[in-house]
Amino acid sequence: MMKIYMELLSVVFCCNVFAQNIDNEAARNFPVDFINKYAKALEYCRNIGITRYKLDAQDLKILSALQNEQLHKYLIYKNELSTSRCIEDNGGYHIIFLIQYMRDEKTSKTNRDMINTFFDLISSSRVVASVNFDKDMSPEKKRELSSIDYLNSPFNTVRVLEQVKEIQGK
């Protein structure tokens, strides 16, 4: 679904570029470049998450000690964070570049509107909902969770949840 949105936005940006009268070619092409690099990096990072499978027993034990809601929020938070890092590490622009671009007074209203739409697509309310996942955790539990290296790269949240549920069921 995200890929379809990216392609549609790329088409709209390309059409918009031809309709604008901007002297600076780099400024004119930035939205298209941003979306293309972001889409390629996102696809690459999602593929990493799809191909990764099992956590080790110690990591599963740490995760299985969390309450269900806390576990879900934590996994969503970590997956979004690791995917964002992966995107940046693999050629996708950091979102701050997009925000800076929007602040330029030469940016057309159409480009700003399109960038806002794109920003809404890539900004996840799931991350915002998960930010306070650790507010009632002890510092020791936070250290334990941060020691799980597997969660520092994109992963399949559902697969991880299934593995944890399997451990909890034993």
Backbone as a printed PyTorch tensor [residue, N CA C, xyz], in Angstrom:
tensor([[[  0.8280,  -1.1860,   0.0000],
         [  0.0000,   0.0000,   0.0000],
         [  0.8770,   1.2560,   0.0000]],

        [[  1.9110,   1.2340,   0.8590],
         [  2.8040,   2.3920,   0.9480],
         [  3.4890,   2.6140,  -0.3950]],

        [[  3.8530,   1.5310,  -1.0640],
         [  4.5370,   1.6500,  -2.3460],
         [  3.6320,   2.3550,  -3.3640]],

        [[  2.3510,   2.0440,  -3.3420],
         [  1.4040,   2.6790,  -4.2510],
         [  1.3360,   4.1760,  -3.9750]],

        [[  1.2750,   4.5420,  -2.6920],
         [  1.2550,   5.9550,  -2.3240],
         [  2.5200,   6.6650,  -2.8160]],

        [[  3.6530,   6.0260,  -2.6370],
         [  4.9150,   6.6170,  -3.0680],
         [  4.9070,   6.8500,  -4.5800]],

        [[  4.4510,   5.8560,  -5.3280],
         [  4.4320,   5.9870,  -6.7820],
         [  3.4770,   7.0950,  -7.2120]],

        [[  2.3110,   7.1590,  -6.5930],
         [  1.3530,   8.2150,  -6.9300],
         [  1.9210,   9.5950,  -6.6220]],

        [[  2.5210,   9.7230,  -5.4590],
         [  3.0980,  11.0150,  -5.1080],
         [  4.2430,  11.3810,  -6.0450]],

        [[  5.0280,  10.4030,  -6.4690],
         [  6.1100,  10.6720,  -7.4250],
         [  5.5570,  11.2100,  -8.7310]],

        [[  4.4810,  10.6100,  -9.2120],
         [  3.8640,  11.0700, -10.4540],
         [  3.3540,  12.4940, -10.3020]],

        [[  2.6740,  12.7620,  -9.1840],
         [  2.1360,  14.1050,  -8.9580],
         [  3.2670,  15.1190,  -8.8700]],

        [[  4.3320,  14.7890,  -8.1480],
         [  5.4730,  15.7090,  -8.0470],
         [  6.1030,  15.9550,  -9.4130]],

        [[  6.2470,  14.8940, -10.2020],
         [  6.8420,  15.0660, -11.5360],
         [  5.9980,  16.0100, -12.3780]],

        [[  4.6910,  15.8250, -12.3480],
         [  3.8030,  16.7110, -13.1020],
         [  3.9010,  18.1370, -12.5720]],

        [[  3.9980,  18.2690, -11.2660],
         [  4.0660,  19.5900, -10.6520],
         [  5.3600,  20.3130, -11.0170]],

        [[  6.4350,  19.5750, -11.1380],
         [  7.7220,  20.1760, -11.4770],
         [  7.6440,  20.8860, -12.8240]],

        [[  6.9930,  20.2630, -13.7870],
         [  6.8850,  20.8740, -15.1030],
         [  5.9820,  22.1090, -15.1010]],

        [[  5.0690,  22.1540, -14.1500],
         [  4.1290,  23.2660, -14.1010],
         [  4.6970,  24.4900, -13.3840]],

        [[  5.8150,  24.3260, -12.6690],
         [  6.3660,  25.4310, -11.8870],
         [  7.4020,  26.2160, -12.6640]],

        [[  7.5700,  27.4490, -12.2610],
         [  8.5970,  28.2860, -12.8670],
         [  9.6280,  28.6010, -11.7850]],

        [[ 10.4980,  27.6260, -11.5300],
         [ 11.5220,  27.7780, -10.5020],
         [ 12.8770,  27.7350, -11.1900]],

        [[ 13.7310,  28.6810, -10.8390],
         [ 15.0420,  28.7510, -11.4850],
         [ 15.9730,  27.6320, -11.0290]],

        [[ 15.9210,  27.2910,  -9.7950],
         [ 16.8540,  26.3310,  -9.2330],
         [ 16.3730,  24.9010,  -9.4810]],

        [[ 17.0540,  24.2000, -10.3810],
         [ 16.6390,  22.8500, -10.7480],
         [ 16.6900,  21.8950,  -9.5540]],

        [[ 17.6860,  22.0370,  -8.7030],
         [ 17.7920,  21.1560,  -7.5270],
         [ 16.5880,  21.3320,  -6.6100]],

        [[ 16.1680,  22.5530,  -6.4000],
         [ 14.9950,  22.8100,  -5.5540],
         [ 13.7460,  22.2260,  -6.1910]],

        [[ 13.6680,  22.3170,  -7.4950],
         [ 12.5020,  21.8080,  -8.2110],
         [ 12.4400,  20.2830,  -8.1240]],

        [[ 13.5820,  19.6210,  -8.1770],
         [ 13.6170,  18.1610,  -8.1830],
         [ 13.6780,  17.5300,  -6.7990]],

        [[ 13.8800,  18.3380,  -5.7880],
         [ 14.0520,  17.7700,  -4.4500],
         [ 12.9050,  16.8640,  -4.0090]],

        [[ 11.6380,  17.2630,  -4.1510],
         [ 10.5700,  16.3760,  -3.6820],
         [ 10.5790,  15.0220,  -4.3720]],

        [[ 10.8010,  15.0130,  -5.6770],
         [ 10.8280,  13.7620,  -6.4220],
         [ 12.0080,  12.9150,  -5.9600]],

        [[ 13.1560,  13.5410,  -5.8290],
         [ 14.3550,  12.8450,  -5.3690],
         [ 14.1430,  12.2760,  -3.9650]],

        [[ 13.5600,  13.0870,  -3.0960],
         [ 13.2920,  12.6590,  -1.7230],
         [ 12.4210,  11.4090,  -1.7110]],

        [[ 11.3290,  11.4580,  -2.4450],
         [ 10.3860,  10.3360,  -2.4440],
         [ 11.0200,   9.0950,  -3.0540]],

        [[ 11.7380,   9.2420,  -4.1500],
         [ 12.3670,   8.0810,  -4.7830],
         [ 13.3960,   7.4250,  -3.8740]],

        [[ 14.2620,   8.2210,  -3.2700],
         [ 15.2790,   7.6560,  -2.3730],
         [ 14.6320,   7.0310,  -1.1440]],

        [[ 13.6390,   7.7040,  -0.6170],
         [ 12.9390,   7.1800,   0.5530],
         [ 12.2640,   5.8500,   0.2130]],

        [[ 11.5810,   5.7860,  -0.9270],
         [ 10.8610,   4.5710,  -1.3280],
         [ 11.8190,   3.3970,  -1.5230]],

        [[ 12.9530,   3.6430,  -2.1770],
         [ 13.9330,   2.5660,  -2.3920],
         [ 14.5070,   2.0710,  -1.0700]],

        [[ 14.8590,   3.0040,  -0.2080],
         [ 15.4180,   2.6220,   1.0890],
         [ 14.3680,   1.9020,   1.9380]],

        [[ 13.1390,   2.3730,   1.8930],
         [ 12.0570,   1.7290,   2.6540],
         [ 11.8520,   0.2950,   2.1830]],

        [[ 11.8160,   0.0920,   0.8930],
         [ 11.6340,  -1.2560,   0.3550],
         [ 12.7910,  -2.1690,   0.7880]],

        [[ 14.0050,  -1.6720,   0.6950],
         [ 15.1770,  -2.4390,   1.1170],
         [ 15.0680,  -2.8210,   2.5920]],

        [[ 14.7070,  -1.8590,   3.4290],
         [ 14.6430,  -2.1020,   4.8760],
         [ 13.4950,  -3.0380,   5.2490]],

        [[ 12.3800,  -2.8990,   4.5810],
         [ 11.2550,  -3.8120,   4.8370],
         [ 11.6370,  -5.2370,   4.4600]],

        [[ 12.3960,  -5.3890,   3.3800],
         [ 12.8530,  -6.7280,   2.9850],
         [ 13.7760,  -7.3290,   4.0340]],

        [[ 14.5790,  -6.5130,   4.6630],
         [ 15.4220,  -7.0080,   5.7580],
         [ 14.5340,  -7.5760,   6.8610]],

        [[ 13.5090,  -6.8200,   7.2310],
         [ 12.5950,  -7.2630,   8.2880],
         [ 11.8800,  -8.5550,   7.9510]],

        [[ 11.5290,  -8.7160,   6.6770],
         [ 10.8170,  -9.9210,   6.2480],
         [ 11.7080, -11.1510,   6.3270]],

        [[ 12.9900, -10.9880,   6.0430],
         [ 13.8880, -12.1460,   5.9820],
         [ 14.4570, -12.5610,   7.3380]],

        [[ 14.2670, -11.7490,   8.3610],
         [ 14.8200, -12.0950,   9.6760],
         [ 13.8200, -12.9450,  10.4390]],

        [[ 14.3130, -13.9670,  11.1210],
         [ 13.3950, -14.8950,  11.7580],
         [ 13.5230, -14.9270,  13.2670]],

        [[ 14.2870, -15.8180,  13.7700],
         [ 14.2620, -16.1390,  15.1980],
         [ 15.1330, -15.2580,  16.0670]],

        [[ 14.5630, -14.9270,  17.2000],
         [ 15.3360, -14.2950,  18.2740],
         [ 15.9460, -15.4150,  19.0980]],

        [[ 17.0070, -15.1180,  19.8320],
         [ 17.5720, -16.1520,  20.6880],
         [ 16.7380, -16.2710,  21.9710]],

        [[ 16.9580, -17.3580,  22.6830],
         [ 16.1470, -17.6870,  23.8640],
         [ 16.2210, -16.6030,  24.9420]],

        [[ 17.4010, -16.0290,  25.1590],
         [ 17.5650, -14.9940,  26.1830],
         [ 16.7430, -13.7470,  25.8510]],

        [[ 16.7780, -13.3350,  24.5900],
         [ 16.0010, -12.1710,  24.1630],
         [ 14.5000, -12.4310,  24.3080]],

        [[ 14.0810, -13.6280,  23.9410],
         [ 12.6680, -13.9870,  24.0840],
         [ 12.2430, -13.9790,  25.5430]],

        [[ 13.1220, -14.4230,  26.4050],
         [ 12.8230, -14.4320,  27.8450],
         [ 12.6210, -12.9960,  28.3580]],

        [[ 13.4820, -12.0940,  27.9250],
         [ 13.3670, -10.6810,  28.3430],
         [ 12.0410, -10.1010,  27.8600]],

        [[ 11.7140, -10.3340,  26.5970],
         [ 10.4740,  -9.7900,  26.0330],
         [  9.2320, -10.4220,  26.6460]],

        [[  9.3080, -11.6990,  26.9720],
         [  8.1370, -12.3870,  27.5120],
         [  7.7680, -11.9030,  28.9150]],

        [[  8.6780, -11.2090,  29.5750],
         [  8.3800, -10.6710,  30.9070],
         [  7.5110,  -9.4120,  30.8420]],

        [[  7.3660,  -8.8240,  29.6560],
         [  6.5550,  -7.6130,  29.5080],
         [  5.0630,  -7.9560,  29.4760]],

        [[  4.2550,  -7.0250,  29.9380],
         [  2.8050,  -7.1480,  29.8050],
         [  2.4630,  -7.0360,  28.3180]],

        [[  1.3340,  -7.6180,  27.9010],
         [  0.9710,  -7.6310,  26.4830],
         [  0.9660,  -6.2440,  25.8520]],

        [[  0.2900,  -5.2830,  26.4700],
         [  0.2010,  -3.9420,  25.8940],
         [  1.5790,  -3.2930,  25.8080]],

        [[  2.3560,  -3.4710,  26.8470],
         [  3.7000,  -2.8970,  26.8750],
         [  4.5770,  -3.5460,  25.7960]],

        [[  4.4440,  -4.8440,  25.6420],
         [  5.1980,  -5.5750,  24.6200],
         [  4.8400,  -5.0740,  23.2260]],

        [[  3.5570,  -4.9360,  22.9420],
         [  3.1190,  -4.4700,  21.6280],
         [  3.6700,  -3.0760,  21.3490]],

        [[  3.5230,  -2.1780,  22.3040],
         [  4.0160,  -0.8080,  22.1230],
         [  5.5290,  -0.7880,  21.9220]],

        [[  6.2300,  -1.5890,  22.7160],
         [  7.6830,  -1.6160,  22.6020],
         [  8.1270,  -2.1240,  21.2350]],

        [[  7.5300,  -3.2000,  20.7640],
         [  7.9210,  -3.7550,  19.4670],
         [  7.6000,  -2.7940,  18.3220]],

        [[  6.4650,  -2.1310,  18.3910],
         [  6.1230,  -1.1480,  17.3590],
         [  7.1410,  -0.0120,  17.3780]],

        [[  7.4210,   0.4850,  18.5660],
         [  8.3870,   1.5750,  18.7210],
         [  9.7560,   1.1780,  18.1700]],

        [[ 10.2580,   0.0150,  18.5800],
         [ 11.5920,  -0.4160,  18.1440],
         [ 11.6440,  -0.6840,  16.6370]],

        [[ 10.5810,  -1.2610,  16.0870],
         [ 10.5870,  -1.5450,  14.6580],
         [ 10.5460,  -0.2550,  13.8520]],

        [[  9.7330,   0.6900,  14.2580],
         [  9.6830,   1.9700,  13.5520],
         [ 11.0270,   2.7010,  13.6640]],

        [[ 11.6150,   2.6670,  14.8430],
         [ 12.9070,   3.3280,  15.0500],
         [ 14.0040,   2.6660,  14.2100]],

        [[ 14.0650,   1.3460,  14.2420],
         [ 15.1080,   0.6480,  13.4790],
         [ 14.8900,   0.7990,  11.9730]],

        [[ 13.6390,   0.8320,  11.5380],
         [ 13.3600,   1.0280,  10.1170],
         [ 13.7560,   2.4320,   9.6880]],

        [[ 13.4690,   3.4280,  10.5070],
         [ 13.8680,   4.8040,  10.1860],
         [ 15.3770,   4.9250,  10.0690]],

        [[ 16.0890,   4.3070,  11.0000],
         [ 17.5520,   4.3320,  10.9470],
         [ 18.0620,   3.6490,   9.6900]],

        [[ 17.4580,   2.5220,   9.3730],
         [ 17.8540,   1.7660,   8.1850],
         [ 17.6240,   2.5960,   6.9280]],

        [[ 16.5050,   3.2850,   6.8520],
         [ 16.1970,   4.1190,   5.6900],
         [ 17.2710,   5.1950,   5.5230]],

        [[ 17.6130,   5.8460,   6.6130],
         [ 18.6480,   6.8870,   6.5530],
         [ 20.0020,   6.3080,   6.1770]],

        [[ 20.3270,   5.1340,   6.7100],
         [ 21.6140,   4.4990,   6.4230],
         [ 21.7120,   3.9870,   4.9900]],

        [[ 20.5790,   3.8560,   4.3200],
         [ 20.5710,   3.2850,   2.9770],
         [ 20.0680,   4.2490,   1.9070]],

        [[ 20.3690,   5.5250,   2.1010],
         [ 20.1240,   6.4970,   1.0460],
         [ 18.8680,   7.3180,   1.1600]],

        [[ 17.9780,   6.9650,   2.0730],
         [ 16.7820,   7.7720,   2.2540],
         [ 17.1350,   9.0260,   3.0300]],

        [[ 16.5230,  10.1150,   2.6590],
         [ 16.7840,  11.3610,   3.3730],
         [ 16.1890,  11.3110,   4.7670]],

        [[ 16.8500,  11.9570,   5.6750],
         [ 16.2760,  12.1550,   6.9930],
         [ 15.1140,  13.1180,   6.8390]],

        [[ 14.0890,  12.9280,   7.6050],
         [ 12.8800,  13.7410,   7.5030],
         [ 13.1660,  15.2250,   7.7360]],

        [[ 14.2360,  15.5340,   8.4410],
         [ 14.5660,  16.9360,   8.7050],
         [ 14.8590,  17.6900,   7.4050]],

        [[ 15.4060,  16.9990,   6.4010],
         [ 15.6460,  17.6420,   5.1110],
         [ 14.3280,  18.0570,   4.4580]],

        [[ 13.3370,  17.2110,   4.5910],
         [ 12.0300,  17.5280,   4.0330],
         [ 11.4180,  18.7340,   4.7420]],

        [[ 11.5590,  18.7740,   6.0360],
         [ 11.0270,  19.9000,   6.8120],
         [ 11.7490,  21.1850,   6.4200]],

        [[ 13.0640,  21.1290,   6.2720],
         [ 13.8280,  22.3080,   5.8400],
         [ 13.3810,  22.7680,   4.4530]],

        [[ 13.1610,  21.8290,   3.5760],
         [ 12.7000,  22.1640,   2.2360],
         [ 11.3660,  22.9080,   2.3010]],

        [[ 10.4800,  22.4560,   3.1730],
         [  9.1600,  23.0780,   3.2970],
         [  9.2600,  24.5130,   3.8030]],

        [[ 10.2940,  24.8230,   4.5460],
         [ 10.4390,  26.1660,   5.1080],
         [ 10.9050,  27.1900,   4.0830]],

        [[ 11.4360,  26.7190,   2.9800],
         [ 11.9370,  27.6280,   1.9450],
         [ 10.7680,  28.3840,   1.3290]],

        [[ 10.8630,  29.7060,   1.3320],
         [  9.7640,  30.5160,   0.7950],
         [  9.5660,  30.3340,  -0.7040]],

        [[ 10.5670,  29.7960,  -1.3920],
         [ 10.4360,  29.5760,  -2.8320],
         [  9.6550,  28.2970,  -3.1440]],

        [[  9.4100,  27.4920,  -2.1400],
         [  8.6750,  26.2580,  -2.3480],
         [  7.2240,  26.6090,  -2.6690]],

        [[  6.7350,  26.0620,  -3.7340],
         [  5.3620,  26.3730,  -4.1400],
         [  4.3640,  25.7820,  -3.1510]],

        [[  3.1920,  26.3620,  -3.1100],
         [  2.1240,  25.8570,  -2.2370],
         [  1.7870,  24.4160,  -2.6150]],

        [[  1.7800,  24.1240,  -3.9030],
         [  1.4810,  22.7680,  -4.3550],
         [  2.5090,  21.7850,  -3.8110]],

        [[  3.7960,  22.1360,  -3.9040],
         [  4.8300,  21.2510,  -3.3650],
         [  4.6810,  21.1050,  -1.8540]],

        [[  4.4150,  22.2160,  -1.1640],
         [  4.2300,  22.1300,   0.2920],
         [  3.0590,  21.2190,   0.6310]],

        [[  1.9520,  21.3510,  -0.1030],
         [  0.7910,  20.4910,   0.1470],
         [  1.1280,  19.0240,  -0.1030]],

        [[  1.8640,  18.7650,  -1.1770],
         [  2.2330,  17.3860,  -1.4890],
         [  3.2020,  16.8270,  -0.4520]],

        [[  4.1290,  17.6570,  -0.0160],
         [  5.0750,  17.2130,   1.0010],
         [  4.3300,  16.9210,   2.3010]],

        [[  3.3720,  17.7550,   2.6410],
         [  2.5670,  17.4970,   3.8420],
         [  1.8330,  16.1710,   3.7420]],

        [[  1.3020,  15.8670,   2.5640],
         [  0.6240,  14.5890,   2.3620],
         [  1.6090,  13.4390,   2.5260]],

        [[  2.7700,  13.5710,   1.9050],
         [  3.7930,  12.5350,   2.0230],
         [  4.2360,  12.3760,   3.4690]],

        [[  4.4400,  13.4970,   4.1520],
         [  4.8480,  13.4680,   5.5550],
         [  3.8140,  12.7200,   6.3890]],

        [[  2.5330,  12.9670,   6.1340],
         [  1.4750,  12.2540,   6.8550],
         [  1.5450,  10.7550,   6.6050]],

        [[  1.9090,  10.3730,   5.3840],
         [  2.0050,   8.9470,   5.0630],
         [  3.1640,   8.2700,   5.7750]],

        [[  4.2920,   8.9620,   5.8770],
         [  5.4600,   8.3130,   6.4710],
         [  5.5530,   8.5220,   7.9730]],

        [[  4.7780,   9.4390,   8.5070],
         [  4.7640,   9.6530,   9.9490],
         [  3.7760,   8.6620,  10.5400]],

        [[  4.1980,   7.9820,  11.5260],
         [  3.3530,   6.9400,  12.0780],
         [  2.7670,   7.3560,  13.4210]],

        [[  1.4550,   7.3400,  13.5030],
         [  0.8110,   7.6110,  14.7910],
         [  1.0730,   6.4550,  15.7540]],

        [[  1.4290,   5.2810,  15.1860],
         [  1.7490,   4.1370,  16.0470],
         [  2.9700,   4.4390,  16.9070]],

        [[  3.9300,   5.1570,  16.3340],
         [  5.1270,   5.4950,  17.0960],
         [  4.7700,   6.4440,  18.2260]],

        [[  3.9650,   7.4400,  17.9190],
         [  3.5470,   8.3990,  18.9410],
         [  2.8250,   7.6660,  20.0710]],

        [[  1.9670,   6.7160,  19.7110],
         [  1.2240,   5.9670,  20.7170],
         [  2.1440,   5.0900,  21.5560]],

        [[  3.3010,   4.7560,  21.0190],
         [  4.2120,   3.8400,  21.7000],
         [  5.3190,   4.5400,  22.4860]],

        [[  5.4070,   5.8450,  22.3840],
         [  6.5190,   6.5620,  22.9830],
         [  6.6040,   6.3370,  24.4890]],

        [[  5.5060,   6.2860,  25.1680],
         [  5.5110,   6.1290,  26.6270],
         [  5.4520,   4.6720,  27.0730]],

        [[  5.8890,   3.7630,  26.2180],
         [  5.8230,   2.3500,  26.5580],
         [  6.5960,   2.0230,  27.8340]],

        [[  7.6110,   2.8210,  28.1450],
         [  8.5000,   2.4890,  29.2530],
         [  8.3370,   3.3740,  30.4790]],

        [[  7.2530,   4.1270,  30.5630],
         [  7.1340,   5.0880,  31.6620],
         [  7.0850,   4.4320,  33.0410]],

        [[  6.5820,   3.1990,  33.1340],
         [  6.5040,   2.5190,  34.4280],
         [  7.5730,   1.4360,  34.5880]],

        [[  8.5780,   1.4490,  33.7250],
         [  9.6240,   0.4250,  33.7860],
         [ 10.7770,   0.8530,  34.6660]],

        [[ 11.3600,  -0.1280,  35.2870],
         [ 12.5480,   0.1360,  36.0920],
         [ 13.7390,   0.3730,  35.1630]],

        [[ 14.7390,   1.0870,  35.6460],
         [ 15.9500,   1.2860,  34.8290],
         [ 16.5960,  -0.0430,  34.4230]],

        [[ 16.5180,  -1.0330,  35.2930],
         [ 17.0960,  -2.3450,  34.9850],
         [ 16.3690,  -2.9930,  33.8020]],

        [[ 15.0430,  -2.9120,  33.7930],
         [ 14.2600,  -3.4910,  32.6990],
         [ 14.5600,  -2.7510,  31.3880]],

        [[ 14.7120,  -1.4340,  31.4520],
         [ 15.0480,  -0.6530,  30.2620],
         [ 16.4110,  -1.0740,  29.7090]],

        [[ 17.3690,  -1.3110,  30.6090],
         [ 18.7020,  -1.7730,  30.1780],
         [ 18.6040,  -3.1490,  29.5260]],

        [[ 17.8120,  -4.0260,  30.1290],
         [ 17.6340,  -5.3640,  29.5620],
         [ 17.0770,  -5.2830,  28.1470]],

        [[ 16.0450,  -4.4690,  27.9730],
         [ 15.4270,  -4.3290,  26.6570],
         [ 16.3980,  -3.7340,  25.6410]],

        [[ 17.1740,  -2.7540,  26.0690],
         [ 18.1170,  -2.1310,  25.1380],
         [ 19.2560,  -3.0760,  24.7560]],

        [[ 19.4300,  -4.1660,  25.4850],
         [ 20.4850,  -5.1320,  25.1780],
         [ 20.0950,  -6.0890,  24.0460]],

        [[ 18.8620,  -6.0400,  23.5810],
         [ 18.4030,  -6.9600,  22.5370],
         [ 18.8180,  -6.3930,  21.1690]],

        [[ 19.9480,  -6.8490,  20.6790],
         [ 20.5000,  -6.3520,  19.4120],
         [ 19.5980,  -6.6450,  18.2140]],

        [[ 18.8850,  -7.7590,  18.2750],
         [ 17.9950,  -8.1460,  17.1760],
         [ 17.0380,  -7.0190,  16.8110]],

        [[ 16.5910,  -6.2560,  17.7910],
         [ 15.5890,  -5.2150,  17.5790],
         [ 16.1880,  -3.9020,  17.0650]],

        [[ 17.4930,  -3.8880,  16.8250],
         [ 18.1390,  -2.6820,  16.3000],
         [ 18.1700,  -2.6340,  14.7740]],

        [[ 17.6480,  -3.6710,  14.1320],
         [ 17.4810,  -3.7130,  12.6810],
         [ 16.0060,  -4.0010,  12.4180]],

        [[ 15.5130,  -3.6400,  11.2500],
         [ 14.0950,  -3.9010,  10.9770],
         [ 13.7480,  -5.3730,  11.1980]],

        [[ 12.5480,  -5.6080,  11.6870],
         [ 12.0900,  -6.9660,  11.9590],
         [ 10.5940,  -7.0540,  11.7060]],

        [[ 10.1030,  -8.2820,  11.6840],
         [  8.6850,  -8.5300,  11.4950],
         [  8.0350,  -8.5850,  12.8770]],

        [[  7.2810,  -7.5640,  13.2110],
         [  6.6790,  -7.4510,  14.5400],
         [  5.7810,  -8.6420,  14.8520]],

        [[  4.9960,  -9.0770,  13.8890],
         [  4.0760, -10.1990,  14.1130],
         [  4.8570, -11.4730,  14.4270]],

        [[  5.9160, -11.7320,  13.6790],
         [  6.7310, -12.9210,  13.9440],
         [  7.3330, -12.8930,  15.3440]],

        [[  7.8190, -11.7260,  15.7390],
         [  8.4050, -11.6130,  17.0790],
         [  7.3200, -11.8520,  18.1320]],

        [[  6.1520, -11.2610,  17.9480],
         [  5.0500, -11.4720,  18.8940],
         [  4.6780, -12.9510,  18.9830]],

        [[  4.6300, -13.6230,  17.8570],
         [  4.3120, -15.0590,  17.8470],
         [  5.3440, -15.8490,  18.6410]],

        [[  6.6280, -15.5050,  18.4710],
         [  7.6810, -16.2070,  19.2120],
         [  7.5570, -15.9660,  20.7170]],

        [[  7.2420, -14.7300,  21.0830],
         [  7.0960, -14.4050,  22.5060],
         [  5.8800, -15.1290,  23.0820]],

        [[  4.7780, -15.1410,  22.3600],
         [  3.5540, -15.8350,  22.8200],
         [  3.8180, -17.3140,  23.0090]],

        [[  4.6350, -17.8850,  22.1170],
         [  4.9810, -19.2990,  22.2170],
         [  5.7420, -19.5700,  23.5160]],

        [[  6.6740, -18.6810,  23.8450],
         [  7.4460, -18.8080,  25.0920],
         [  6.5320, -18.6310,  26.2900]],

        [[  5.6380, -17.6350,  26.2250],
         [  4.7420, -17.3660,  27.3490],
         [  3.7680, -18.5190,  27.5670]],

        [[  3.4160, -19.2420,  26.4940],
         [  2.4840, -20.3460,  26.6030],
         [  3.0770, -21.6020,  27.2140]],

        [[  4.3940, -21.6740,  27.2930],
         [  5.0590, -22.8750,  27.8420],
         [  5.0900, -22.8740,  29.3400]]])
